Amino acid sequence: MQNKAANSLTLLGIGLHIMYWFGILYVFLRVKSRWFDSYTVWNPDVVSGSTQSDTFVDMLRAMIYSGTLFNWFCFFLLIMLIVILVQSLVFIALEITAYIKIRKNPFSAWGSFILAMGIKNIFTNTSGIPFLIAGFLLHKQQKEPQEPETKAVRRKNRRRASAFSKRKAAAVKKRRNLGIKS
């Protein structure tokens, strides 16, 4: 990246997003171990008041079949945490990919992805703030005009190309006039 501020802000955003992911993982493991120790589900339909399952999936199934509002709430809470964990993990991988791609080519379209991640994350966690600022910096950098010497080189190349095509067109016209097909 040519823009050092965008570079450091993108790394800060990735770091914050990874910390957010570990925070959600901690909450998930805490909820799972505190409320459902050894996959035990509260069930008023049995004598002991709880049902013990062998696996995590069986525990989720027991939550649905118990029919209590508390278990359904816990089921949806666990499913929501799993979805957030998977989605955040995918986005972290994409953010790291975008960072690497932008390091190779600062005018890459991946800068727009960083901006989009900033807009998305601003509503869900604090990692959106550095991504949003870095995205705006990269977007501004992409829109900046090119250096004057680069424009001159492009103009020169266009002139050469047009002169070459004029010569080629003249040679084709000359051959046609002589009766030679090209």
C-alpha positions in Angstrom: 0.0 0.0 0.0 1.3 3.4 -0.8 -1.0 4.9 1.8 0.5 4.1 5.2 -2.5 5.4 7.1 -4.8 3.1 5.2 -2.4 0.2 5.8 -2.3 0.7 9.5 -6.1 1.3 9.8 -6.8 -1.9 7.8 -4.5 -3.9 10.1 -6.2 -2.4 13.1 -9.6 -3.3 11.7 -8.5 -6.9 11.1 -7.1 -7.1 14.7 -10.3 -5.7 16.2 -12.4 -8.1 14.1 -10.3 -11.0 15.3 -10.7 -9.9 18.9 -14.5 -9.6 18.3 -14.5 -13.1 17.0 -12.7 -14.4 20.1 -15.2 -12.5 22.2 -18.2 -14.1 20.6 -16.4 -17.5 20.8 -15.9 -16.9 24.6 -19.6 -16.0 25.0 -20.6 -19.1 23.1 -18.4 -21.4 25.1 -19.5 -19.7 28.4 -23.2 -20.1 27.5 -22.7 -23.7 26.4 -20.7 -24.7 29.5 -22.8 -22.7 32.1 -26.3 -23.4 31.0 -25.8 -26.7 29.4 -23.1 -28.5 31.4 -22.5 -31.9 29.8 -25.3 -31.2 27.3 -28.0 -31.1 30.0 -31.3 -29.4 28.9 -34.1 -28.2 31.3 -37.2 -30.3 30.5 -40.3 -30.1 32.7 -41.8 -33.3 31.1 -39.4 -35.6 32.9 -39.2 -36.5 36.6 -35.7 -35.1 37.3 -36.5 -31.8 35.4 -33.6 -32.1 33.0 -32.6 -34.3 30.0 -29.0 -35.2 29.3 -27.8 -35.6 25.7 -24.8 -37.4 24.3 -23.8 -34.8 21.6 -24.2 -31.1 21.0 -26.6 -31.8 18.1 -28.7 -34.1 20.3 -28.8 -31.3 22.9 -30.1 -28.9 20.3 -32.7 -31.4 19.2 -33.8 -31.9 22.8 -34.2 -28.1 23.2 -36.6 -28.0 20.3 -38.6 -31.0 21.4 -38.9 -30.0 25.0 -41.5 -27.4 24.0 -40.5 -24.8 26.7 -40.0 -21.2 25.8 -36.8 -20.9 27.7 -35.2 -23.8 25.7 -36.3 -22.3 22.4 -34.8 -19.0 23.4 -31.5 -20.8 24.3 -31.6 -22.7 21.0 -32.0 -19.6 19.0 -29.3 -17.9 21.0 -26.8 -20.7 20.4 -27.7 -20.9 16.7 -27.3 -17.1 16.4 -23.9 -17.3 18.0 -22.8 -20.1 15.7 -23.9 -18.1 12.6 -22.1 -15.0 13.9 -18.9 -17.0 14.5 -18.9 -18.6 11.0 -19.8 -15.4 9.2 -17.2 -13.4 11.1 -14.6 -16.1 10.3 -15.4 -15.9 6.6 -15.2 -12.1 6.6 -11.9 -12.1 8.5 -10.4 -14.3 5.8 -11.7 -12.0 3.1 -10.3 -8.9 4.9 -6.9 -10.5 5.1 -7.1 -11.4 1.4 -8.1 -7.8 0.6 -5.2 -6.5 2.7 -2.8 -8.7 0.7 -4.3 -7.7 -2.6 -4.2 -4.0 -1.8 -0.5 -4.3 -0.7 0.3 -5.7 -4.1 -1.8 -3.2 -6.1 -3.0 0.0 -4.2 -5.4 0.8 -7.0 -7.1 -2.6 -6.8 -10.9 -2.9 -6.5 -10.4 -4.6 -3.1 -10.3 -1.1 -1.6 -14.0 -0.9 -2.2 -14.4 -4.2 -0.2 -12.6 -2.6 2.7 -15.0 0.3 2.5 -18.0 -2.1 2.3 -16.7 -4.0 5.3 -16.4 -0.7 7.2 -20.1 0.1 6.4 -21.2 -3.4 7.4 -19.1 -3.6 10.6 -20.0 -0.1 11.8 -23.4 -1.5 12.8 -22.1 -4.7 14.4 -18.8 -4.0 16.1 -16.0 -1.5 16.6 -13.8 -2.9 13.8 -16.0 -0.9 11.3 -14.5 2.4 12.3 -10.9 1.8 11.0 -12.2 -0.1 8.0 -14.5 2.8 7.1 -11.7 5.4 7.4 -9.2 3.1 5.5 -11.9 2.5 2.8 -12.5 6.2 2.3 -8.7 6.8 2.1 -8.3 4.1 -0.5 -11.3 5.2 -2.4 -9.9 8.8 -2.5 -6.6 7.4 -3.6 -8.2 5.6 -6.5 -10.0 8.7 -7.7 -6.9 11.0 -7.6 -5.6 12.0 -11.0 -2.5 10.3 -12.3 0.9 12.0 -12.3 1.5 14.4 -15.3 4.4 12.3 -16.7 2.2 9.2 -16.8 -0.4 11.2 -18.8 2.3 12.4 -21.2 3.5 8.8 -21.8 0.0 7.7 -22.5 -0.5 10.6 -25.0 2.7 9.7 -26.7 1.7 6.1 -27.0 -1.7 7.1 -28.5 0.0 9.3 -31.0 2.3 6.4 -32.0 -0.6 4.0 -32.3 -2.6 6.4 -34.4 0.4 7.2 -36.7 1.0 3.5 -37.1 -2.6 2.8 -38.0 -2.5 5.7 -40.5 0.6 4.2 -42.2 -0.9 0.8 -42.2 -4.2 2.1 -43.8 -2.1 4.0 -46.4 -0.2 0.8 -47.3 -3.4 -1.3 -47.6 -4.9 1.4 -49.8 -1.8 1.5 -52.0 -2.0 -2.3 -52.4 -5.6 -2.2 -53.4 -4.9 0.4 -56.0 -2.3 -1.9 -57.5 -4.8 -4.8 -57.6 -3.2 -6.9 -54.9 -5.5 -8.2 -52.3 -4.3 -8.1 -48.7 
